[in-house]
Amino acid sequence: MKWFSISGISKEAKRIRWPKTKDLVSDSSEVIIFTLAFMAFFTLCEFIIAALLKLAGIGV
């Protein structure tokens, strides 16, 4: 069996363990929650640094 052939690819595709819907939703939710949390953290940090720089007279 050649690996890079239609039969090899289809045989390999049958061996893949596709995630269950519950696992997929759970993992996707975790990624979205962590992304939103990091977005909020970095946005808050940016506002704090901008305010400190404004108090110091640096920037506009």
N, C-alpha and C positions, 0 to 999 in steps of 0.2 A: 504494500500500500504506500503510495506516495502521499506525503503530507499535503502538498500543495496541489491537490486535485479535487474535483467536485465530490467524489466519494469520500476522500479523506476529510474534507471540510464538513460534509454532512454528518459523518460519523463522529467527529469532534464536537459538533454542535449538539448532538444528542446526549453527550456526556456532561454538558453544562448543567449545573444546578441553578435554575432560575429562582430568584427570591419569591417567597409567598407574598401575597398582597399585604398581610399584616406586617411582615418584616419591612417591606418596601415603604409603607406609610410611616412606620415608626422611625426608620432611619432617615427618611426625607424630612420628617418633622423635627428631628434632632438637628439636622443640618440647618434648616430654616431658622430654628430658635437660636442656635449659636451664632448664626450670621447676623440676625437682628440684634442680639445682645452685644456682639462686637461692634456693630454699626453704632448703637447707642453709646457705648463706651467711648469710641473714638470721636464721635460727634461732641460728646460732653467734654472730653479732653481738649478738643479744638476750641470750643467756646471759652473754657477756662483760660487757656493759654492766650487767646485773643484778648480777653478781658484784662489779664495781667499785663500784656504788652501795651494795651491802651492806657492803663494806669501809669505805666512807666514812660509813656509819651512816645512809644515806638509804634510805627504803623499808622494806618488811617482808621 
